[in-house]
């Protein structure tokens, strides 16, 4: 009933098992403790804060024009899009400019006076905080008069 195994064979099998287990454990610990990211951090989304009148989709679309869209990846201080590579700082400045150019739909009114773009390099979330100020907006009132009288 019992399988007869010599003591030295049992010791060799036990040592082999322990070495394999330790090798797997060391490989796992080395992988888990490494902070090197080869694939970069993909842009996971754009969050808009502070807007009242200008729709979120308009601002988000303009910020995505600066390169912060699906498919773009952050490698350290470089933003790689499908067409080009840009410095992350330049992309942030461009996104701030594009966010301030957002208009109220159907008009040419640009109420956003300032925009702050923050990029989380660990999660890939882009947060845009905008300030709308209608006191600085130049509105033109174009009315036509009917000279036909009547």
ROTIFI-586344 format. One record per residue (C-alpha): residue number from 1; residue in one letter; y, x, z. Coordinates in pm, 1 decimal. Example, Ala and Ser with C-alpha at 12.3 -4.5 7.8 and 13.67 -1.06 7.14 Angstrom:
<atoms>
[atom 1,"a",[-450.0,1230.0,780.0]]
[atom 2,"s",[-106.0,1367.0,714.0]]
</atoms>
This chain:
<atoms>
[atom 1,"x",[0.0,0.0,0.0]]
[atom 2,"x",[244.2,269.7,83.2]]
[atom 3,"x",[361.0,508.9,-180.8]]
[atom 4,"x",[312.8,859.7,-65.5]]
[atom 5,"x",[622.3,1071.4,-121.3]]
[atom 6,"x",[648.8,1421.5,4.1]]
[atom 7,"x",[929.1,1503.8,239.0]]
[atom 8,"x",[1097.1,1757.3,6.6]]
[atom 9,"x",[1093.5,1505.6,-281.7]]
[atom 10,"x",[1254.4,1245.5,-57.2]]
[atom 11,"x",[1524.9,1491.4,48.7]]
[atom 12,"x",[1599.9,1582.0,-316.5]]
[atom 13,"x",[1626.9,1212.8,-413.6]]
[atom 14,"x",[1851.5,1142.0,-117.1]]
[atom 15,"x",[2081.0,1436.5,-200.5]]
[atom 16,"x",[2101.8,1325.6,-565.1]]
[atom 17,"x",[2197.8,976.0,-455.2]]
[atom 18,"x",[2466.7,1110.5,-220.6]]
[atom 19,"x",[2607.7,1340.1,-492.4]]
[atom 20,"x",[2628.5,1055.7,-744.3]]
[atom 21,"x",[2793.3,829.4,-487.5]]
[atom 22,"x",[3045.1,1097.7,-389.4]]
[atom 23,"x",[3123.2,1169.2,-756.0]]
[atom 24,"x",[3196.3,802.7,-821.6]]
[atom 25,"x",[3409.8,779.4,-508.3]]
[atom 26,"x",[3610.7,1090.7,-597.4]]
[atom 27,"x",[3668.5,961.6,-952.6]]
[atom 28,"x",[3791.1,627.9,-819.5]]
[atom 29,"x",[4022.9,787.6,-563.2]]
[atom 30,"x",[4166.1,1026.5,-824.5]]
[atom 31,"x",[4236.0,738.2,-1063.2]]
[atom 32,"x",[4382.9,513.7,-794.4]]
[atom 33,"x",[4613.2,782.2,-657.5]]
[atom 34,"x",[4750.8,896.9,-993.6]]
[atom 35,"x",[5101.1,774.8,-1068.1]]
[atom 36,"x",[5097.6,875.6,-1432.5]]
[atom 37,"x",[5130.7,584.9,-1672.8]]
[atom 38,"x",[5033.6,669.9,-2028.1]]
[atom 39,"x",[5086.4,329.1,-2183.9]]
[atom 40,"x",[5438.4,270.0,-2052.6]]
[atom 41,"x",[5570.7,-48.0,-1895.0]]
[atom 42,"x",[5596.3,-346.0,-2130.7]]
[atom 43,"x",[5897.9,-576.7,-2108.7]]
[atom 44,"x",[5757.7,-878.6,-1926.8]]
[atom 45,"x",[6056.5,-1112.6,-1932.3]]
[atom 46,"x",[6430.6,-1169.6,-1917.6]]
[atom 47,"x",[6581.7,-1354.0,-1620.2]]
[atom 48,"x",[6933.4,-1496.3,-1653.8]]
[atom 49,"x",[7153.9,-1562.2,-1347.6]]
[atom 50,"x",[7505.3,-1695.0,-1300.5]]
[atom 51,"x",[7547.9,-1911.8,-1607.3]]
[atom 52,"x",[7679.5,-2268.1,-1587.8]]
[atom 53,"x",[7780.3,-2368.4,-1938.7]]
[atom 54,"x",[7623.2,-2119.6,-2180.5]]
[atom 55,"x",[7250.8,-2201.8,-2222.4]]
[atom 56,"x",[6992.5,-1956.4,-2096.5]]
[atom 57,"x",[6827.4,-1943.8,-2440.6]]
[atom 58,"x",[7150.5,-1825.1,-2603.8]]
[atom 59,"x",[7200.8,-1542.7,-2355.6]]
[atom 60,"x",[6831.4,-1449.2,-2359.6]]
[atom 61,"x",[6833.0,-1437.0,-2740.7]]
[atom 62,"x",[7132.8,-1205.0,-2743.5]]
[atom 63,"x",[6978.8,-974.8,-2481.1]]
[atom 64,"x",[6656.0,-964.5,-2681.0]]
[atom 65,"x",[6860.4,-845.8,-2981.0]]
[atom 66,"x",[6931.6,-528.7,-2781.1]]
[atom 67,"x",[6558.4,-451.4,-2767.4]]
[atom 68,"x",[6446.2,-621.6,-2445.2]]
[atom 69,"x",[6182.6,-847.3,-2604.9]]
[atom 70,"x",[5806.9,-889.4,-2611.5]]
[atom 71,"x",[5642.3,-584.5,-2761.6]]
[atom 72,"x",[5901.5,-338.8,-2631.3]]
[atom 73,"x",[5779.6,-73.6,-2389.3]]
[atom 74,"x",[5960.3,146.6,-2136.2]]
[atom 75,"x",[5849.1,512.2,-2131.1]]
[atom 76,"x",[6048.6,673.9,-1852.2]]
[atom 77,"x",[6410.8,657.3,-1973.8]]
[atom 78,"x",[6322.8,555.7,-2330.9]]
[atom 79,"x",[6288.5,200.5,-2464.0]]
[atom 80,"x",[6049.3,181.5,-2758.9]]
[atom 81,"x",[6075.3,-125.6,-2977.6]]
[atom 82,"x",[5875.9,-211.5,-3286.9]]
[atom 83,"x",[6141.7,-49.2,-3506.8]]
[atom 84,"x",[6308.0,228.2,-3306.8]]
[atom 85,"x",[6335.9,431.7,-2988.7]]
[atom 86,"x",[6653.1,401.1,-2781.6]]
[atom 87,"x",[6773.2,549.7,-2458.1]]
[atom 88,"x",[6724.7,291.5,-2183.2]]
[atom 89,"x",[7085.8,335.8,-2071.3]]
[atom 90,"x",[7213.1,270.9,-2426.3]]
[atom 91,"x",[6994.4,-39.9,-2452.6]]
[atom 92,"x",[7134.2,-168.9,-2121.7]]
[atom 93,"x",[7494.0,-117.0,-2240.4]]
[atom 94,"x",[7417.2,-288.2,-2570.8]]
[atom 95,"x",[7254.7,-579.5,-2387.0]]
[atom 96,"x",[7564.7,-617.6,-2169.5]]
[atom 97,"x",[7787.8,-627.2,-2479.0]]
[atom 98,"x",[7560.6,-878.4,-2653.9]]
[atom 99,"x",[7546.2,-1099.9,-2344.0]]
[atom 100,"x",[7926.8,-1120.3,-2332.4]]
[atom 101,"x",[7928.2,-1232.9,-2697.8]]
[atom 102,"x",[7720.1,-1541.8,-2615.1]]
[atom 103,"x",[7898.5,-1859.6,-2716.4]]
[atom 104,"x",[7883.6,-2221.2,-2614.5]]
[atom 105,"x",[7663.0,-2386.3,-2880.2]]
[atom 106,"x",[7857.1,-2546.0,-3161.8]]
[atom 107,"x",[8176.2,-2357.6,-3078.3]]
[atom 108,"x",[8316.0,-2006.9,-3094.1]]
[atom 109,"x",[8407.6,-2011.4,-2723.8]]
[atom 110,"x",[8287.8,-1700.3,-2539.1]]
[atom 111,"x",[8327.9,-1774.8,-2166.6]]
[atom 112,"x",[8122.5,-1481.6,-2037.1]]
[atom 113,"x",[8366.4,-1214.9,-1921.9]]
[atom 114,"x",[8116.4,-972.8,-1766.5]]
[atom 115,"x",[7743.5,-912.9,-1766.0]]
[atom 116,"x",[7525.5,-686.5,-1554.5]]
[atom 117,"x",[7180.5,-590.9,-1685.7]]
[atom 118,"x",[6919.0,-447.4,-1448.3]]
[atom 119,"x",[6577.5,-325.3,-1565.3]]
[atom 120,"x",[6290.7,-286.8,-1319.7]]
[atom 121,"x",[6096.8,15.1,-1446.4]]
[atom 122,"x",[5786.9,-80.9,-1245.1]]
[atom 123,"x",[5741.2,-440.8,-1360.0]]
[atom 124,"x",[5935.2,-455.0,-1686.3]]
[atom 125,"x",[6152.0,-748.3,-1575.1]]
[atom 126,"x",[6506.0,-753.5,-1715.4]]
[atom 127,"x",[6761.0,-934.9,-1494.7]]
[atom 128,"x",[7093.2,-1035.6,-1649.9]]
[atom 129,"x",[7372.4,-1154.8,-1421.0]]
[atom 130,"x",[7666.0,-1309.3,-1605.9]]
[atom 131,"x",[8012.1,-1421.3,-1497.1]]
[atom 132,"x",[8165.2,-1714.5,-1680.6]]
[atom 133,"x",[8542.4,-1748.3,-1662.6]]
[atom 134,"x",[8705.7,-2023.9,-1864.1]]
[atom 135,"x",[9056.5,-1926.3,-1753.8]]
[atom 136,"x",[9046.0,-1626.8,-1987.0]]
[atom 137,"x",[8908.0,-1818.1,-2287.8]]
[atom 138,"x",[9146.4,-1864.8,-2575.9]]
[atom 139,"x",[9108.3,-2212.5,-2714.9]]
[atom 140,"x",[9266.2,-2314.9,-3041.5]]
[atom 141,"x",[9347.3,-2679.4,-3084.8]]
[atom 142,"x",[9332.7,-2751.6,-3455.1]]
[atom 143,"x",[9429.3,-3108.7,-3522.7]]
[atom 144,"x",[9521.0,-3252.7,-3856.2]]
[atom 145,"x",[9790.7,-3509.7,-3894.8]]
[atom 146,"x",[9764.3,-3788.5,-4138.0]]
[atom 147,"x",[10085.8,-3802.0,-4338.1]]
[atom 148,"x",[9989.1,-4116.0,-4526.5]]
[atom 149,"x",[10146.7,-4332.0,-4257.1]]
[atom 150,"x",[10083.9,-4686.1,-4245.9]]
</atoms>
